[in-house]
Each structure stands twice: as C-alpha cells, then as structure tokens.
C-alpha cells in the first residue's frame, strides 16, 4: 500500500513539474519588443499633400532625434506610399500601409489613422495625424508604436512635415500575450488542475 501511494505521489509530482515547465516556457516565449523610446523626423523635400482627397505622399526624411530603443539611429530615411486621412477631426480610418517610415534598421507600418486637428483657413493649411502601427527591425520582434505626424502650408507655400514616433504608443494600451503564449499557459494550468484532481480523488479509506 505504501509503495502504491508513493508511486502515485511521484506521478502527481511529475504532472506539477510538467505544468510549471510549460508555464515557464510560455513566459520565455513572450515577444522581445523594442525598448521604450522616441524618434523624430522631418521631411527633407516637400511632401505631396492633397487635402481634398485626404492623402499624404511620402518623400525622403531625416532622423532628427532618437532616444531609448532607437538611440543611435540618425541620418537619412524614407517615407514610402500614400497615407489616407480624414479632414474631419476625431475620425479614425483603417489603413494598411507597410513601411511608411524607414529609418536605420527600423521600419514603421501604419494600421490606423486618426485626425487630431485640421485647419484650412485664409490660404493656410495645417493638420496633425495620429498613426497607430507596428515597428520592426533592430533584431527585435514587431512592436506596437504610434506616430504623430504634422504638416502645414502657410499662404499657399509648399508643405513642410515632421513626425515623432513613440514607443510605447501615446495613451494607455494594455499588453496582451501572444496567442501561442496564451495556449501554452492554458495548457500548463490544465496540467496543474489535473494533478490537483488526481490528488483529491486518491483517498484511502480504512474501516476498523
């Protein structure tokens, strides 16, 4: 009887150790994201802006300042593709624009565009756009970032533009584990539950 109980105890311990290993592996599988930081940019040539259609076309950029995870990144970069935006303040558009900003070893792709401000009066135009998206590069996993893009034209002059990339994004965005990590953690918890159930049911009753 003692040997049987000992054997069951060893089996239960194996279940617990396996569960702990799974949960530990899930934790280690979390994405290695870009450390917090910022990067600033200016467009070195006049961007093509169509305020009637709500489009902003990229041109060469230069990194003006970089901190944190982007520290050391400087010099020329590119702004590729055509960004769509709304002239209505507060409107958010779904966007699929890969590699909108490329600088150093990093590249920022856009997923959403929110119009924070838009003014078109007395021949002058100014706007501020909040871009939500993902940055890749530098040996890190894809990281959710945001970019605040501003552009303006005074008295019909050519447009100028600047932007600041923020990591993490401005505002409060909860961190959600990746689906694979969720699956591994749930598997670990399931093994723990199984081990506990076996322990509860393995009860020896002795009648005098």
C-alpha positions as CSV (number, residue, x, y, z in Angstrom):
1,X,0.0,0.0,0.0
2,X,2.8,2.4,0.9
3,X,4.6,1.6,-2.4
4,X,1.4,2.3,-4.3
5,X,0.9,5.6,-2.6
6,X,4.5,6.6,-3.2
7,X,4.1,5.7,-6.9
8,X,1.0,7.9,-7.2
9,X,2.8,10.7,-5.4
10,X,5.7,10.6,-7.9
11,X,3.2,10.6,-10.8
12,X,1.4,13.7,-9.4
13,X,4.7,15.4,-8.8
14,X,5.6,14.8,-12.5
15,X,2.4,16.5,-13.5
16,X,3.1,19.5,-11.4
17,X,6.7,19.8,-12.7
18,X,5.5,19.5,-16.3
19,X,2.9,22.2,-15.7
20,X,5.5,24.5,-14.2
21,X,7.8,23.9,-17.1
22,X,5.0,24.7,-19.6
23,X,4.1,28.0,-17.8
24,X,7.8,28.9,-17.6
25,X,8.3,28.2,-21.3
26,X,5.2,30.4,-22.1
27,X,6.8,33.3,-20.1
28,X,10.0,32.9,-22.0
29,X,8.1,32.9,-25.3
30,X,6.9,36.5,-24.8
31,X,8.0,38.8,-27.6
32,X,11.3,40.7,-27.2
33,X,9.9,44.1,-28.0
34,X,11.8,47.3,-28.8
35,X,12.7,49.1,-25.5
36,X,10.8,52.3,-24.8
37,X,12.0,55.4,-26.7
38,X,11.2,58.0,-29.3
39,X,12.4,59.1,-32.8
40,X,11.8,62.4,-34.5
41,X,11.8,63.0,-38.3
42,X,11.5,65.9,-40.7
43,X,10.8,65.6,-44.4
44,X,13.8,66.9,-46.4
45,X,11.7,67.6,-49.5
46,X,8.2,68.9,-50.0
47,X,5.7,66.1,-49.3
48,X,2.8,65.8,-51.7
49,X,-0.4,66.6,-49.8
50,X,-3.9,66.6,-51.3
51,X,-6.3,67.9,-48.6
52,X,-9.4,67.5,-50.8
53,X,-8.7,63.8,-51.3
54,X,-7.1,63.4,-47.9
55,X,-3.8,61.9,-48.9
56,X,-0.2,62.4,-47.9
57,X,2.6,61.0,-50.1
58,X,6.0,60.3,-48.7
59,X,9.4,61.7,-49.6
60,X,12.9,61.4,-48.1
61,X,13.2,62.0,-44.4
62,X,16.0,62.5,-41.8
63,X,16.0,61.4,-38.2
64,X,16.4,64.5,-36.0
65,X,16.5,62.9,-32.6
66,X,16.3,59.3,-31.2
67,X,16.1,58.0,-27.6
68,X,15.7,54.7,-25.7
69,X,15.3,51.7,-28.0
70,X,16.0,53.9,-31.1
71,X,19.1,55.6,-29.6
72,X,22.0,55.9,-32.1
73,X,19.6,55.9,-35.1
74,X,20.3,59.0,-37.2
75,X,20.7,60.2,-40.8
76,X,18.5,59.8,-43.8
77,X,15.5,57.6,-44.2
78,X,12.5,57.2,-46.4
79,X,8.7,57.8,-46.3
80,X,7.0,55.5,-48.7
81,X,3.5,55.1,-50.0
82,X,0.4,57.3,-49.8
83,X,-1.3,57.8,-46.5
84,X,-5.0,58.4,-46.4
85,X,-6.6,60.6,-43.7
86,X,-9.9,62.4,-43.0
87,X,-10.5,66.1,-42.9
88,X,-12.9,65.6,-40.0
89,X,-11.3,65.9,-36.6
90,X,-11.7,62.8,-34.5
91,X,-12.2,60.4,-37.4
92,X,-10.2,57.2,-37.5
93,X,-9.5,55.3,-40.7
94,X,-8.3,51.7,-41.0
95,X,-5.1,51.8,-43.0
96,X,-2.8,49.2,-44.5
97,X,0.4,50.9,-45.4
98,X,3.6,48.9,-45.0
99,X,7.0,50.5,-44.3
100,X,5.6,54.1,-44.2
101,X,8.7,55.2,-42.3
102,X,12.0,53.5,-42.7
103,X,15.0,54.7,-40.7
104,X,18.2,53.0,-39.6
105,X,17.4,49.3,-39.1
106,X,13.7,50.1,-38.3
107,X,10.5,50.3,-40.3
108,X,7.1,51.6,-39.2
109,X,3.9,50.3,-40.8
110,X,0.5,52.0,-40.4
111,X,-2.7,50.3,-39.3
112,X,-5.0,53.2,-38.2
113,X,-5.0,57.0,-38.8
114,X,-6.8,59.4,-36.5
115,X,-7.2,63.1,-37.4
116,X,-6.3,65.1,-34.3
117,X,-6.6,68.6,-35.9
118,X,-7.2,70.1,-39.3
119,X,-7.3,73.8,-40.2
120,X,-7.8,75.2,-43.7
121,X,-8.4,79.0,-43.5
122,X,-7.0,82.2,-45.1
123,X,-4.9,80.2,-47.5
124,X,-3.1,78.3,-44.8
125,X,-3.5,74.6,-44.0
126,X,-2.3,72.6,-41.0
127,X,-3.1,69.1,-39.7
128,X,-2.0,66.7,-37.1
129,X,-2.5,62.9,-37.6
130,X,-2.1,60.1,-35.0
131,X,-0.9,56.9,-36.7
132,X,-1.1,53.6,-34.9
133,X,1.0,50.8,-36.2
134,X,3.9,48.4,-35.8
135,X,7.7,48.9,-35.9
136,X,10.1,46.1,-36.9
137,X,13.8,45.8,-37.0
138,X,16.9,46.1,-34.9
139,X,16.8,42.4,-34.0
140,X,13.5,42.9,-32.1
141,X,10.1,41.4,-32.6
142,X,7.3,43.6,-34.1
143,X,6.4,46.3,-31.6
144,X,3.2,48.4,-31.5
145,X,4.1,52.1,-31.8
146,X,2.4,55.3,-32.7
147,X,3.5,58.3,-34.8
148,X,2.2,61.9,-34.5
149,X,2.6,63.4,-38.0
150,X,2.1,67.2,-38.6
151,X,2.2,69.1,-41.8
152,X,1.4,72.7,-42.8
153,X,1.4,75.2,-45.6
154,X,1.2,78.9,-45.0
155,X,-0.2,81.3,-47.6
156,X,0.0,78.7,-50.3
157,X,3.6,77.8,-49.7
158,X,5.0,74.3,-50.2
159,X,4.1,71.8,-47.4
160,X,6.6,71.0,-44.7
161,X,6.2,68.0,-42.4
162,X,7.6,66.5,-39.2
163,X,6.8,63.4,-37.1
164,X,7.5,61.8,-33.7
165,X,7.4,58.1,-33.2
166,X,6.6,57.0,-29.7
167,X,7.3,53.6,-28.1
168,X,5.1,52.6,-26.4
169,X,2.2,54.4,-28.1
170,X,0.8,57.5,-26.6
171,X,-2.2,56.7,-24.4
172,X,-2.9,53.6,-22.4
173,X,-2.8,50.3,-24.4
174,X,-2.9,47.1,-22.5
175,X,-0.2,44.5,-23.1
176,X,-1.8,41.2,-24.4
177,X,0.2,38.0,-24.6
178,X,0.6,36.4,-28.0
179,X,-1.9,33.6,-28.9
180,X,0.8,30.9,-28.7
181,X,1.7,32.1,-25.2
182,X,-1.9,32.0,-24.1
183,X,-2.2,28.4,-25.4
184,X,0.9,27.3,-23.5
185,X,-0.2,29.0,-20.3
186,X,-3.7,27.4,-20.5
187,X,-2.1,24.0,-21.2
188,X,0.1,24.5,-18.1
189,X,-2.9,25.4,-15.9
190,X,-4.8,22.4,-17.3
191,X,-2.0,20.1,-16.1
192,X,-2.0,21.7,-12.7
193,X,-5.7,21.2,-12.5
194,X,-5.4,17.5,-13.5
195,X,-2.7,16.9,-10.9
196,X,-4.9,18.5,-8.2
197,X,-7.9,16.5,-9.2
198,X,-5.9,13.2,-9.0
199,X,-4.7,14.2,-5.6
200,X,-8.2,14.8,-4.3
201,X,-9.5,11.5,-5.7
202,X,-6.6,9.4,-4.4
203,X,-8.1,8.9,-0.9
204,X,-7.6,5.8,1.1
205,X,-10.5,4.8,3.4
206,X,-9.9,2.3,6.2
207,X,-12.7,0.7,8.2
208,X,-11.9,-0.6,11.6
